[in-house]
Amino acid sequence: MDPTTLFGLGISGFTLAIICVSVICSLVITAAAIAIPIYYFRNQRKRAEALMAVGTQGEATVLSLQDTGMFINNNPRVTLQLEIQMPYGAPYQITKTMTVPLIRLSQIQVGSKVQVMVDMSDPTNPDQVGLLLK
């Protein structure tokens, strides 16, 4: 038997190593493709629940709406310029990029008023502002 073949099948050790690495890489990529979205959506849900628990409700006027050209689950990702008015304090503006369900897109047109939930510990952070779309 030739020492450069494996089990007499004519497969060299190098070829076998390449096949093993390819299979392992495929498994890792598949596992990541499943685990990352699950982690992302769980984390997003936890942030929304935390914002609802500690947030203060206010109102925002949509000053501008721009499409980013990106879609997530066939829903557009948009950039909004919002002027937020809380029950107390002066109005302020933020820019927030978010994915909007197509069925809710009509609620965030330029000039429309939207209810928002704001974490007052950092009210100018767009991640601490959630739109309450119905």
C-alpha positions as CSV (number, residue, x, y, z in Angstrom):
1,M,0.0,0.0,0.0
2,D,1.3,3.5,-0.9
3,P,2.0,5.5,2.3
4,T,0.5,8.6,0.7
5,T,-3.0,7.1,0.4
6,L,-5.6,6.6,3.1
7,F,-7.3,3.2,3.5
8,G,-6.2,2.3,0.0
9,L,-8.7,4.7,-1.5
10,G,-6.2,6.9,-3.2
11,I,-7.1,9.9,-0.9
12,S,-4.0,11.6,0.3
13,G,-3.8,13.0,3.8
14,F,-3.7,16.5,2.5
15,T,-6.9,16.0,0.5
16,L,-8.6,14.5,3.6
17,A,-7.5,17.4,5.7
18,I,-9.0,19.8,3.2
19,I,-12.3,17.9,3.2
20,C,-12.4,17.9,7.0
21,V,-11.7,21.6,7.2
22,S,-14.4,22.3,4.6
23,V,-17.0,20.3,6.5
24,I,-16.1,21.9,9.8
25,C,-16.3,25.4,8.3
26,S,-19.7,24.6,6.8
27,L,-21.0,23.5,10.1
28,V,-19.7,26.6,11.9
29,I,-21.2,28.9,9.2
30,T,-24.5,27.1,9.4
31,A,-24.6,27.3,13.2
32,A,-23.7,31.0,13.1
33,A,-26.4,31.6,10.5
34,I,-29.0,30.1,12.9
35,A,-27.7,31.5,16.2
36,I,-27.0,35.1,15.3
37,P,-30.6,36.0,14.2
38,I,-32.0,34.3,17.2
39,Y,-29.7,36.2,19.5
40,Y,-30.4,39.5,17.7
41,F,-34.2,39.2,17.9
42,R,-34.1,38.1,21.5
43,N,-31.9,41.0,22.4
44,Q,-34.1,43.4,20.4
45,R,-37.2,42.1,22.3
46,K,-35.5,42.5,25.7
47,R,-34.5,46.1,24.8
48,A,-38.1,46.9,23.8
49,E,-39.5,45.4,27.0
50,A,-37.0,47.3,29.1
51,L,-37.9,50.6,27.3
52,M,-41.6,49.9,27.9
53,A,-40.9,49.3,31.6
54,V,-38.8,52.4,32.3
55,G,-39.7,54.7,29.4
56,T,-41.7,57.9,29.4
57,Q,-44.3,58.4,26.7
58,G,-44.1,61.4,24.4
59,E,-44.9,62.5,20.9
60,A,-42.6,62.9,17.8
61,T,-43.1,64.7,14.6
62,V,-41.5,63.1,11.5
63,L,-39.4,65.7,9.9
64,S,-37.8,63.6,7.2
65,L,-38.0,60.0,6.0
66,Q,-35.2,58.4,3.9
67,D,-35.1,54.9,2.5
68,T,-31.7,53.2,3.1
69,G,-32.3,50.8,0.2
70,M,-32.1,47.8,2.6
71,F,-34.9,45.4,3.4
72,I,-35.2,43.0,6.3
73,N,-37.8,40.3,5.8
74,N,-39.2,42.4,3.0
75,N,-39.7,45.4,5.3
76,P,-37.8,48.6,4.5
77,R,-35.1,50.0,6.6
78,V,-35.5,53.8,6.9
79,T,-33.8,56.7,8.5
80,L,-36.1,59.1,10.3
81,Q,-35.4,62.6,11.5
82,L,-37.7,63.1,14.5
83,E,-38.6,66.1,16.7
84,I,-39.5,64.7,20.1
85,Q,-41.7,66.6,22.5
86,M,-41.9,65.1,26.0
87,P,-44.5,66.2,28.6
88,Y,-41.8,68.5,30.1
89,G,-38.8,70.1,28.5
90,A,-38.0,71.6,25.2
91,P,-38.4,69.6,22.0
92,Y,-35.3,68.1,20.5
93,Q,-34.3,66.3,17.4
94,I,-32.8,62.8,16.8
95,T,-32.0,60.7,13.8
96,K,-33.1,57.1,14.1
97,T,-32.6,54.2,11.6
98,M,-35.1,51.4,11.9
99,T,-36.9,48.6,10.1
100,V,-40.6,49.4,9.6
101,P,-43.2,46.8,8.7
102,L,-44.7,47.8,5.3
103,I,-48.2,47.9,6.9
104,R,-47.0,50.6,9.3
105,L,-45.1,52.7,6.8
106,S,-48.1,55.0,6.2
107,Q,-47.9,56.1,9.9
108,I,-44.5,57.6,9.6
109,Q,-44.8,59.9,6.7
110,V,-43.3,63.4,6.8
111,G,-45.3,65.7,9.0
112,S,-47.1,62.9,10.8
113,K,-47.2,62.7,14.6
114,V,-46.2,59.4,16.3
115,Q,-46.3,58.3,19.9
116,V,-42.9,57.4,21.3
117,M,-41.4,55.8,24.4
118,V,-38.2,57.4,25.6
119,D,-35.7,56.3,28.3
120,M,-35.1,59.6,30.0
121,S,-31.7,58.5,31.4
122,D,-30.4,59.1,27.8
123,P,-33.2,60.7,25.8
124,T,-31.0,61.8,22.8
125,N,-29.7,58.2,22.2
126,P,-31.8,56.9,19.2
127,D,-31.5,53.4,20.7
128,Q,-33.4,54.6,23.7
129,V,-36.3,55.9,21.7
130,G,-39.0,53.6,20.5
131,L,-41.9,54.4,18.1
132,L,-45.3,53.2,19.3
133,L,-46.8,52.2,15.9
134,K,-50.3,50.8,16.0
